[in-house]
Amino acid sequence: MKIYHFADMHFSERHHDEAEKCLSFMVEQAKQEIPDAFICSGDCTDSQYLGADTKAAKTIARLFREMSDIAPVAVVRGTVSHDGSIPEILRHVSSRFPIHVSTEPEQIYLHDNRWTHKPISPANLHIPVELVLTQIPAPTKEFWKNRKGIEQDNENIAQALGTIFSGFGAMAEKYQAPHVLNGHFSLKGSKISEYQTLPGSEISVSRDMLAMSRASLVTLGHIHLAQEYEYQGGMAYHCGSLFRSNFGERLEQKGFYLHEYMNGEWSSQFVKTPARTLTQIDIDLIKNPDFDGLMDTVMTQVEPDSWVKLVINIWIDEVRMINQAAIKRGIEEKGARVTMEIN
């Protein structure tokens, strides 16, 4: 059993080319590996208001269709402000195999290369199930507002999720198949990227609560920094985002996970995407006023197909001595993108 696990693509018109390059890389790898399933842990888009006729939306539909021509695809809705109802459209772009999108907590079953939405009845437990997948979209207070007896604060919602995990864990144990929990949420103790902004009211899940699911593998989205966690009964993975969207992520590895189940155990491999290099160049022309050598100093640090943030510290009355247009043109001629900051 091979699973491709990815998340946090954050497709937008601004970052379209980078997101397309990295997701296409994963799809091309999958065409060689032929996994048994794709698991997407949310945040396909960067804004819930992404138009259906945009280049980004069309690329998402095309690449998910290509995935579903290789293996069944399961998706959980991510943060509402990012995904909104956009992932639900993916149900209608499937190809050879289905794309299942979960907008509420549920458990689905992989049988004969198809997702079974409802539990198989006790009379049919002899039917082979290849994978039990518990789907947990981003937990929001909106979901809980009509659930009686649950106070809508973060701690109570987290505890309610633990009860859901326990129930799904009991259901999964009926089947002689690996059980995976796929979700879009943070864990207590998760490290975030330097400039990643999380919602002000963040719901975090503890590792003890993960253990209540009795899943042997937990695949997660929401945190852009790839990392792994051990809990009683298995391993959990935030696969991180597919590309670097800001300079706070410039030192992070970006990619996806390939999880393989064999002889009752999971092995997991992180696969890097060809995400663009982000380079911050700091020039202090107050301490070292080398205006003649400025261009050479900058250009020796620029890599092709990168994104450069050039920060120049200078006296305000000397700014005119910098040919900003020439510096920008030189960087762009090397195939790099540049942001300039004059202090």
Secondary structure as a PSIPRED ss2 file (coil, helix, strand):
# PSIPRED VFORMAT (PSIPRED V4.0)

   1 M C   1.000  0.000  0.000
   2 K E   0.000  0.000  1.000
   3 I E   0.000  0.000  1.000
   4 Y E   0.000  0.000  1.000
   5 H E   0.000  0.000  1.000
   6 F E   0.000  0.000  1.000
   7 A C   1.000  0.000  0.000
   8 D C   1.000  0.000  0.000
   9 M C   1.000  0.000  0.000
  10 H C   1.000  0.000  0.000
  11 F E   0.000  0.000  1.000
  12 S C   1.000  0.000  0.000
  13 E C   1.000  0.000  0.000
  14 R C   1.000  0.000  0.000
  15 H C   1.000  0.000  0.000
  16 H H   0.000  1.000  0.000
  17 D H   0.000  1.000  0.000
  18 E H   0.000  1.000  0.000
  19 A H   0.000  1.000  0.000
  20 E H   0.000  1.000  0.000
  21 K H   0.000  1.000  0.000
  22 C H   0.000  1.000  0.000
  23 L H   0.000  1.000  0.000
  24 S H   0.000  1.000  0.000
  25 F H   0.000  1.000  0.000
  26 M H   0.000  1.000  0.000
  27 V H   0.000  1.000  0.000
  28 E H   0.000  1.000  0.000
  29 Q H   0.000  1.000  0.000
  30 A H   0.000  1.000  0.000
  31 K H   0.000  1.000  0.000
  32 Q H   0.000  1.000  0.000
  33 E H   0.000  1.000  0.000
  34 I C   1.000  0.000  0.000
  35 P C   1.000  0.000  0.000
  36 D C   1.000  0.000  0.000
  37 A E   0.000  0.000  1.000
  38 F E   0.000  0.000  1.000
  39 I E   0.000  0.000  1.000
  40 C E   0.000  0.000  1.000
  41 S C   1.000  0.000  0.000
  42 G C   1.000  0.000  0.000
  43 D C   1.000  0.000  0.000
  44 C C   1.000  0.000  0.000
  45 T E   0.000  0.000  1.000
  46 D C   1.000  0.000  0.000
  47 S C   1.000  0.000  0.000
  48 Q C   1.000  0.000  0.000
  49 Y C   1.000  0.000  0.000
  50 L C   1.000  0.000  0.000
  51 G C   1.000  0.000  0.000
  52 A C   1.000  0.000  0.000
  53 D C   1.000  0.000  0.000
  54 T C   1.000  0.000  0.000
  55 K H   0.000  1.000  0.000
  56 A H   0.000  1.000  0.000
  57 A H   0.000  1.000  0.000
  58 K H   0.000  1.000  0.000
  59 T H   0.000  1.000  0.000
  60 I H   0.000  1.000  0.000
  61 A H   0.000  1.000  0.000
  62 R H   0.000  1.000  0.000
  63 L H   0.000  1.000  0.000
  64 F H   0.000  1.000  0.000
  65 R H   0.000  1.000  0.000
  66 E H   0.000  1.000  0.000
  67 M H   0.000  1.000  0.000
  68 S H   0.000  1.000  0.000
  69 D C   1.000  0.000  0.000
  70 I C   1.000  0.000  0.000
  71 A C   1.000  0.000  0.000
  72 P C   1.000  0.000  0.000
  73 V E   0.000  0.000  1.000
  74 A E   0.000  0.000  1.000
  75 V E   0.000  0.000  1.000
  76 V E   0.000  0.000  1.000
  77 R C   1.000  0.000  0.000
  78 G C   1.000  0.000  0.000
  79 T C   1.000  0.000  0.000
  80 V H   0.000  1.000  0.000
  81 S H   0.000  1.000  0.000
  82 H H   0.000  1.000  0.000
  83 D H   0.000  1.000  0.000
  84 G C   1.000  0.000  0.000
  85 S C   1.000  0.000  0.000
  86 I H   0.000  1.000  0.000
  87 P H   0.000  1.000  0.000
  88 E H   0.000  1.000  0.000
  89 I H   0.000  1.000  0.000
  90 L H   0.000  1.000  0.000
  91 R H   0.000  1.000  0.000
  92 H H   0.000  1.000  0.000
  93 V C   1.000  0.000  0.000
  94 S C   1.000  0.000  0.000
  95 S C   1.000  0.000  0.000
  96 R C   1.000  0.000  0.000
  97 F C   1.000  0.000  0.000
  98 P C   1.000  0.000  0.000
  99 I E   0.000  0.000  1.000
 100 H E   0.000  0.000  1.000
 101 V E   0.000  0.000  1.000
 102 S E   0.000  0.000  1.000
 103 T C   1.000  0.000  0.000
 104 E C   1.000  0.000  0.000
 105 P C   1.000  0.000  0.000
 106 E E   0.000  0.000  1.000
 107 Q E   0.000  0.000  1.000
 108 I E   0.000  0.000  1.000
 109 Y E   0.000  0.000  1.000
 110 L E   0.000  0.000  1.000
 111 H E   0.000  0.000  1.000
 112 D C   1.000  0.000  0.000
 113 N C   1.000  0.000  0.000
 114 R E   0.000  0.000  1.000
 115 W E   0.000  0.000  1.000
 116 T E   0.000  0.000  1.000
 117 H C   1.000  0.000  0.000
 118 K C   1.000  0.000  0.000
 119 P C   1.000  0.000  0.000
 120 I C   1.000  0.000  0.000
 121 S C   1.000  0.000  0.000
 122 P H   0.000  1.000  0.000
 123 A H   0.000  1.000  0.000
 124 N H   0.000  1.000  0.000
 125 L C   1.000  0.000  0.000
 126 H C   1.000  0.000  0.000
 127 I C   1.000  0.000  0.000
 128 P C   1.000  0.000  0.000
 129 V C   1.000  0.000  0.000
 130 E C   1.000  0.000  0.000
 131 L E   0.000  0.000  1.000
 132 V E   0.000  0.000  1.000
 133 L E   0.000  0.000  1.000
 134 T E   0.000  0.000  1.000
 135 Q E   0.000  0.000  1.000
 136 I E   0.000  0.000  1.000
 137 P C   1.000  0.000  0.000
 138 A C   1.000  0.000  0.000
 139 P C   1.000  0.000  0.000
 140 T C   1.000  0.000  0.000
 141 K H   0.000  1.000  0.000
 142 E H   0.000  1.000  0.000
 143 F H   0.000  1.000  0.000
 144 W H   0.000  1.000  0.000
 145 K C   1.000  0.000  0.000
 146 N C   1.000  0.000  0.000
 147 R C   1.000  0.000  0.000
 148 K C   1.000  0.000  0.000
 149 G C   1.000  0.000  0.000
 150 I C   1.000  0.000  0.000
 151 E C   1.000  0.000  0.000
 152 Q C   1.000  0.000  0.000
 153 D C   1.000  0.000  0.000
 154 N H   0.000  1.000  0.000
 155 E H   0.000  1.000  0.000
 156 N H   0.000  1.000  0.000
 157 I H   0.000  1.000  0.000
 158 A H   0.000  1.000  0.000
 159 Q H   0.000  1.000  0.000
 160 A H   0.000  1.000  0.000
 161 L H   0.000  1.000  0.000
 162 G H   0.000  1.000  0.000
 163 T H   0.000  1.000  0.000
 164 I H   0.000  1.000  0.000
 165 F H   0.000  1.000  0.000
 166 S H   0.000  1.000  0.000
 167 G H   0.000  1.000  0.000
 168 F H   0.000  1.000  0.000
 169 G H   0.000  1.000  0.000
 170 A H   0.000  1.000  0.000
 171 M H   0.000  1.000  0.000
 172 A H   0.000  1.000  0.000
 173 E C   1.000  0.000  0.000
 174 K C   1.000  0.000  0.000
 175 Y C   1.000  0.000  0.000
 176 Q C   1.000  0.000  0.000
 177 A C   1.000  0.000  0.000
 178 P C   1.000  0.000  0.000
 179 H E   0.000  0.000  1.000
 180 V E   0.000  0.000  1.000
 181 L E   0.000  0.000  1.000
 182 N E   0.000  0.000  1.000
 183 G E   0.000  0.000  1.000
 184 H E   0.000  0.000  1.000
 185 F C   1.000  0.000  0.000
 186 S E   0.000  0.000  1.000
 187 L E   0.000  0.000  1.000
 188 K C   1.000  0.000  0.000
 189 G C   1.000  0.000  0.000
 190 S C   1.000  0.000  0.000
 191 K C   1.000  0.000  0.000
 192 I C   1.000  0.000  0.000
 193 S C   1.000  0.000  0.000
 194 E C   1.000  0.000  0.000
 195 Y C   1.000  0.000  0.000
 196 Q C   1.000  0.000  0.000
 197 T C   1.000  0.000  0.000
 198 L C   1.000  0.000  0.000
 199 P C   1.000  0.000  0.000
 200 G C   1.000  0.000  0.000
 201 S C   1.000  0.000  0.000
 202 E C   1.000  0.000  0.000
 203 I C   1.000  0.000  0.000
 204 S E   0.000  0.000  1.000
 205 V E   0.000  0.000  1.000
 206 S C   1.000  0.000  0.000
 207 R H   0.000  1.000  0.000
 208 D H   0.000  1.000  0.000
 209 M H   0.000  1.000  0.000
 210 L H   0.000  1.000  0.000
 211 A H   0.000  1.000  0.000
 212 M H   0.000  1.000  0.000
 213 S C   1.000  0.000  0.000
 214 R C   1.000  0.000  0.000
 215 A C   1.000  0.000  0.000
 216 S C   1.000  0.000  0.000
 217 L E   0.000  0.000  1.000
 218 V E   0.000  0.000  1.000
 219 T E   0.000  0.000  1.000
 220 L E   0.000  0.000  1.000
 221 G E   0.000  0.000  1.000
 222 H C   1.000  0.000  0.000
 223 I C   1.000  0.000  0.000
 224 H C   1.000  0.000  0.000
 225 L C   1.000  0.000  0.000
 226 A C   1.000  0.000  0.000
 227 Q E   0.000  0.000  1.000
 228 E E   0.000  0.000  1.000
 229 Y E   0.000  0.000  1.000
 230 E E   0.000  0.000  1.000
 231 Y E   0.000  0.000  1.000
 232 Q C   1.000  0.000  0.000
 233 G C   1.000  0.000  0.000
 234 G E   0.000  0.000  1.000
 235 M E   0.000  0.000  1.000
 236 A E   0.000  0.000  1.000
 237 Y E   0.000  0.000  1.000
 238 H E   0.000  0.000  1.000
 239 C C   1.000  0.000  0.000
 240 G C   1.000  0.000  0.000
 241 S C   1.000  0.000  0.000
 242 L C   1.000  0.000  0.000
 243 F C   1.000  0.000  0.000
 244 R C   1.000  0.000  0.000
 245 S C   1.000  0.000  0.000
 246 N C   1.000  0.000  0.000
 247 F H   0.000  1.000  0.000
 248 G H   0.000  1.000  0.000
 249 E H   0.000  1.000  0.000
 250 R C   1.000  0.000  0.000
 251 L C   1.000  0.000  0.000
 252 E C   1.000  0.000  0.000
 253 Q C   1.000  0.000  0.000
 254 K C   1.000  0.000  0.000
 255 G E   0.000  0.000  1.000
 256 F E   0.000  0.000  1.000
 257 Y E   0.000  0.000  1.000
 258 L E   0.000  0.000  1.000
 259 H E   0.000  0.000  1.000
 260 E E   0.000  0.000  1.000
 261 Y E   0.000  0.000  1.000
 262 M E   0.000  0.000  1.000
 263 N C   1.000  0.000  0.000
 264 G C   1.000  0.000  0.000
 265 E E   0.000  0.000  1.000
 266 W E   0.000  0.000  1.000
 267 S E   0.000  0.000  1.000
 268 S E   0.000  0.000  1.000
 269 Q E   0.000  0.000  1.000
 270 F E   0.000  0.000  1.000
 271 V E   0.000  0.000  1.000
 272 K E   0.000  0.000  1.000
 273 T C   1.000  0.000  0.000
 274 P C   1.000  0.000  0.000
 275 A C   1.000  0.000  0.000
 276 R C   1.000  0.000  0.000
 277 T E   0.000  0.000  1.000
 278 L E   0.000  0.000  1.000
 279 T E   0.000  0.000  1.000
 280 Q E   0.000  0.000  1.000
 281 I E   0.000  0.000  1.000
 282 D E   0.000  0.000  1.000
 283 I E   0.000  0.000  1.000
 284 D E   0.000  0.000  1.000
 285 L C   1.000  0.000  0.000
 286 I C   1.000  0.000  0.000
 287 K C   1.000  0.000  0.000
 288 N C   1.000  0.000  0.000
 289 P C   1.000  0.000  0.000
 290 D C   1.000  0.000  0.000
 291 F C   1.000  0.000  0.000
 292 D C   1.000  0.000  0.000
 293 G C   1.000  0.000  0.000
 294 L H   0.000  1.000  0.000
 295 M H   0.000  1.000  0.000
 296 D H   0.000  1.000  0.000
 297 T H   0.000  1.000  0.000
 298 V H   0.000  1.000  0.000
 299 M H   0.000  1.000  0.000
 300 T C   1.000  0.000  0.000
 301 Q C   1.000  0.000  0.000
 302 V C   1.000  0.000  0.000
 303 E C   1.000  0.000  0.000
 304 P C   1.000  0.000  0.000
 305 D C   1.000  0.000  0.000
 306 S E   0.000  0.000  1.000
 307 W E   0.000  0.000  1.000
 308 V E   0.000  0.000  1.000
 309 K E   0.000  0.000  1.000
 310 L E   0.000  0.000  1.000
 311 V E   0.000  0.000  1.000
 312 I E   0.000  0.000  1.000
 313 N E   0.000  0.000  1.000
 314 I C   1.000  0.000  0.000
 315 W C   1.000  0.000  0.000
 316 I H   0.000  1.000  0.000
 317 D H   0.000  1.000  0.000
 318 E H   0.000  1.000  0.000
 319 V H   0.000  1.000  0.000
 320 R H   0.000  1.000  0.000
 321 M H   0.000  1.000  0.000
 322 I C   1.000  0.000  0.000
 323 N C   1.000  0.000  0.000
 324 Q H   0.000  1.000  0.000
 325 A H   0.000  1.000  0.000
 326 A H   0.000  1.000  0.000
 327 I H   0.000  1.000  0.000
 328 K H   0.000  1.000  0.000
 329 R H   0.000  1.000  0.000
 330 G H   0.000  1.000  0.000
 331 I H   0.000  1.000  0.000
 332 E H   0.000  1.000  0.000
 333 E H   0.000  1.000  0.000
 334 K C   1.000  0.000  0.000
 335 G C   1.000  0.000  0.000
 336 A C   1.000  0.000  0.000
 337 R E   0.000  0.000  1.000
 338 V E   0.000  0.000  1.000
 339 T E   0.000  0.000  1.000
 340 M E   0.000  0.000  1.000
 341 E E   0.000  0.000  1.000
 342 I E   0.000  0.000  1.000
 343 N C   1.000  0.000  0.000
